[in-house]
Amino acid sequence: MPIDARAALAAEPRRAEIAWNHKDVQLYHLGLGAGTPATDPDELRYTLESRLQVLPAFATVAGAGTAAFGGMGAPGIDVDLAAVLHGGQIVRVHRPIPVTGRAVQTSKVAAVYDKGKAAVIVLRTEASDDEGPLWTNDAQIFVRGEGGFGGERGPSDRLTVPDRDPDRTVERPIREDQALLYRLSGDWNPLHADPAFAKPAGFERPILHGLCTYGMTLKAVTDTLLDGDVSRIAAYRTRFAGVVFPGETLRIRMWAGDGRVQVTVTAVERDDAPVLADTLVEHS
């Protein structure tokens, strides 16, 4: 079997030392569309080094973007990357991420689920510095054609959209060059830049990184409902439900609850086609 769940789960975690500074943080935020208007004090919290805070979704690119797929080379994981989809992402921060830092990051396979016609591999990366744990990242990797091995089906993380109007709805435009800027944070997949690569993959043109939409959405929730204070964010999860193209507009609907914000994200120009689903921000 291409996936040996027992071997994958028993494998020793991979260890790497990572580092980042204010330029990495600023580049990441700019890749999410921060800085418009450029002199807006609220935007300067994401773009000016003397006022800088770090959006927790930065954990997905710290160390040049190794967090999402850092465990795909683990023993027991031998799959065709053409059959691999990034199904979902969870980031949990244990304290605010420093603007400049060094950390040890470990990557391992935390779970392997059997969905019948597909498998879901949960790749977990954890980062700690001299002061203790910083973040935990879980990337849910959907592998077509690799199910049916008799494993556990796994939990359901589906959320029911509240039966009422959203508390807030905002729209965020995606610049035509946004994928080109975002990829400088570490995801160099040509699917997001090269039309000649995107077309054989079934897309009329390059698509935006799912983790870019992920970060844009967290920033929108933070700025709209959390007073722009990233230190209030404890955890953030989503399921990638569809693609989005540079030049389109995200419609982000938010339902506020007790210490949580539930979110849906759609593409305005394509009749609100789903982009992110089962999305939840936990906060103080």
N, C-alpha and C positions, 0 to 999 in steps of 0.2 A: 504493500500500500504506500502511496506517496506520502501519506500522513501517518506517522506512528505516534499516536497521542501519548502513550506511556513514556516513550523515549523523549518526546518533546517536553513533557511536564517534569521529567526527572533531570533534565540537563541543567548543568551549572549556569547561573546567570552570567551574561557577558558584561564586562566592566570597561568603562571608558572614562577618561577625564575630559571634562568640557569646560569652556570658559566663554565669557561674553562681556561686552562693555556697552557704554551708552550708544555707540554708533550702531551696534547690532540691534539694540532696542528701538532706536529711532528709525532705522531702515525697515524693521518689521512693521512698526506703526504706520509709516508712510505707505507700505505695501497694502495696508488695510484701508487706505483712503484718508488717514488722519492728516490734519493740516489745512483743512478748508473750512472757513477762511484762515489764511496763514497766520494772521495776527490775533485771532480769537483766543482770549486767555484760557478758555476751556480746551482748545486744541493744543495750546502750548504745553499742556501737561503730558502730551504724547510726543512732542517734537523738539522741545527746547531742553538741552541738557541740565540747565540750572533749575528746572521745575519738573523734571522727568519722573513719571511713575511707570510701572511695568504692568501691562495688561496680562493677566494670568495665562491667556492663550499663547503667550510667548514661549511657554514651556514646550510647545509642539515643535519649535524651530531652534531652541537653544542648542548649541553644539552643532550648528549647520544642518538642522532638520533631521537628526537621527532618531527622534523620539517615536515617530509614527511606525516605522518598519524596522526598528533596531533588532528584533528577534527573528526575522524571517530566515536567517541562516542557521537557526538552531538545529541540533540533531533531531531527526524525526520529521522535519519539515522539508519536503522535496516536491514542490509544486510548480506548475507552469505559471509564470508571472502574468501571462496573458489572460489567465482565468481568475486573477486576483482583483478584487474591488475593495476599496476602503469603505466599510459599511457604517462605522460610527466612531465617535471619539469621546472620551471622558478625561477631563483634567481636574484633579483635586489638588489645591495648594494648601500647604500646611502653615505657611506664613507668607507675607508679601515677598515677591521676588526682588532681590536687590538689583539696582541699575547696573552695577559691575559685580561680577562674581566668578568663582570657580567652584566646580562641584564634581563629585564622582557619580556617574550615572550607570545603573545596572539595568540590563534588559533580559527578559525571560518570557517564555510562554506561560501565561497564567491559567489558561483554560483552552480546551478544544471541544467544540460542540458539533453534534451531528444533526444537521437540518434536513436530512433525507437526500436531496439532490445536490446539496452543498455542505461544506464545512465552514464553521466560524472559528477562527483562531484569535484569541485575545492576547495581544502582545503588551506586556506591562513594562514600563520604564519608570524607575524611581531615582530621584536625584537628591543628594545630601551634600551639605558643605560642612565646614568646621563647627557650625552652630546647630547642626542637626538636619532632619528631613526638610526638603524644600517643596517637592511636588511628586505626584504620582500620575502617570499618563497611562491610560488603557486605550489602545487602538484595536478596534474590532475589524478583523480582516475576513472578508467573505470570499471563499474559494469555490467557484462553480465546478460541479462534477466530482467533488471529493467527499461527498457524504456517503451515508449508507454503511459505515463501518461499525455500527452498533454502539456508538457513544451516547452520552446524555444529550438531550435536546437543548438544554440550557434555559435560563430564565427569559421571560418576556419583559422588555422594557418599554412597551408601547404605552403611550399616554393618550387619554381621551381629551379631545379639545373641549374646553369649557363651553357650556350651552348658553353663552351670553356674548355680547359684544366685547372686543378686546378693551382693556383699560387704556392702552396706547397703541397707535399704529404709526410707524415712521417709514419713510422710503429713503433708500440709500443708492445713489447712482454708482455704477462701476465704470471707471475710466477705461477707454480703449486700450491703454497701455498698462493697466493694473496688473495683469498676470506677468508681464515682463518685469515689472518692479518687484512683485511679491516673490518671484522665483529666485531673486538674489539672496533671499534668506535661507536657501538651501535645497529647495525642491527643483531640480533641473530637468525634470521630465519634459521632453520636447512636445508632448501632448498639449502643453499650455503655451506654446510659443510658435511652433512650426506647422503651418497649414498642410504641408506635404506629409507630415506625420499624423495629423489629426484626421484627415480624410480616410485613410485606410482603417482607422480605428472606429469609423462610423460617424464622425462629426463633421459638419460643414465647415467649421473653422476651429481654432484652438479654444479650449474651455478654460474657465477660471479654476484654480485649485479649490477643492472642497474645503481645505483648512483655511483658505483666505476668507471664504464666505463665513466659516466658523468664527474667525477672529472679528470680522466686520460686525457680525451679529452680537457678539459679546460686548463690543465697544458701544453699539447702539443701545443695548440694554443698560449698560453702565451709565452712559450719558443721559439717558431718558428717565430712568427710575432709581438709580443709585447715587445721584448727585455727583457723578463723575469720579467716584471714589473707588478705585480698584481694590483697595484693601478690604472692602466689604465682601468680596467674592470668595466663597469657600470651594465651590465645585461647579462644573459646567459640562453638560453632556448633550450630544445630538446624534441623530441618525441621518446619514446623507441620502436624501430621497430623490435627487435629480440634479442635472447639470445646470450651470448658468454660464452665459457668454459675456465676455467684456463688452461694454457698451449698453448692457441691460440695466434694469433697476430692480433692486431687492425691495419687496414689501415685507416689513417685519412687524408682526402682530404680537402683542404682549399682554398676558393676563397675570396680574400681581396677586400673590397670596401671602401666607404667613411664612416669611423667610425664604420665599421662592418666587421665581418668575417663569411661567411657562410661555413658550415662544413657538410660532410657526414662521417660516420664511418661504416666500414664493417669488417667481419671476413675473413682474408686472406685464411686460410686453408679450408674454406667452400665456395670456389668460390665467394668470396666477398659477402657473405650473409649479408643483411642489419642489422645493430646493432642500430645505432642512425640515425634519419632522422629529417628534418625540424629544423636543429640545427643552432643557430645564437649567436655570441658573439658581444655585443655592447661595444665600447671602445672609449676612448679619444685619 
